[in-house]
Amino acid sequence: MAEPTLEIESTAAVTWVWMNRPAVHNALNEAMIDELAETFLDLGEDPAVRVIVLSGRGKSFSAGGDIEYMKRQGEAPRVENLATARGLAETFRIVATCPRPTLARVNGAVMGGGLGLVAACDISLASSAAIFAASEVRLGLIPSTIAPYVVRAIGPRQASRLFVTGERIDAAHAQRIGLVHEVTEAEQLDARVQAIIDNLLLGAPGAQTGAKSMIEAIADRPITRELIETTAMAIADRRSDPEAIEGLSAFLEKRPADWVPKK
């Protein structure tokens, strides 16, 4: 049996998902793609999981698609080639639509498919030493399955440069164009990740899932009466939810809500 390509660590309400192929810079092969999809599906359905952190063992976050895997699929029959491409695309979708808050801890190089994972996560924090590239065109490929998430994060204008040049950018540039939210020195990365986790754990789990769904429902849509009605119905439903009743009561009673971890 092949060795697992992920390492899972759970501490209280937080689960860390480590891509664990450091010898090849956590390149995405068939096994890792399948394991990422299965893991995020399982964690998203587990009510005990409040936050998911994705990172890479070793020096890199992820070097993107494993070259031998990509070459092998390109030489495979069309039906097999298309099936594995659909599996890769589905993995990015599963990460992006996970109902739990997701946080990318970007510890090093991010190439190709790794860029898609960073963009698919809700929050991305990067070491100042990290570098980023949509490097596919330099291999004769195109950044197709990552495109929905990268373009959503940085917009078509910025994507047009990165996608056609394949150039590497540093973490400060990645933050400037919206690919990552925050950049910090490597030795401070874990402390900043923990600070974000602490903030996430103060929020109500159901409300966080609802907030993620609301972004998807309204993004890039014109502000019409239909859209306004959608938002009104959402807050009306949420205000009557037991979770919201608990949260509002806790605020008025000057006590922590029941979802806040006990110190």
C-alpha positions, 0 to 999 in steps of 0.5 A: 500500500502506498504511503499516505501523502497527507499528515493530519494533526488535530488539536481541540477544534483545529485540524492541521492538514500537512501535505507530506511529500517534502522530497518533491516539494509536496507536488500533487500526484494522484494519491495526494489529489484524492487524499485532499478531496477525501480529507476536506470532505470528511473534515467539512462534515465533522461538527467537532472541526472548527478550523482547517489549516493547510500547509506543507512539510519541508521547505515548500508549500506545494510545487503544483502538479507532479511532473511525472504524473502530468506527463503520464496523464498526457500520454494516457487515453483521452477518457483517462486523461479527462477523468483525472483532470476532472478529479483535480478540478473537483479537489479544488472545488471541495477545498473552496466550498468546504463549510469550515473556515480554511486557512493556508499556512504558506511556508515556502514555494507555491507553484501551479496547483499549489497556487490554486490551493492557496486561492481556494482557502478562505484565508492565506498567510505567507512567510516573507520567504515564500514565492509564487508562480502560475508556472504552467505555460513554461511546461506547455500547459495552462492553469485551467483547474486553478483559474476559477480560484486564482482569478476570483482572488486577484482578478482577471487583469492580474491573472493575465500577467501571471498566467502568460509569463509564468514569472515568480513573484515574492510574498509582498507582491502576492499580498499586494494583488490579493493572493494572500491576506498577510505576510510575516517573517518566517519565525512569526508565521505560526504565531500569526496563524494561531492569532487568526485561529483564535479569532475564528474560534470566537465566531459561531460555526453555523454563522461562519458557514452561512457567511461563506455561502453568502459570499458565493451567493452575491459575488459579482452579481448586480445589486438588484431587488432579487439580490437584496431580498436574498440578503434580507431572507438570509438575516431573517432566517439567521436571527431566529436560529438557536445559534444566533439567539445564544450569541445575542443572549451571551452578549447581553449577559456579558458572557462567552457564547457556548461555542467559544473555547473555555480557557 
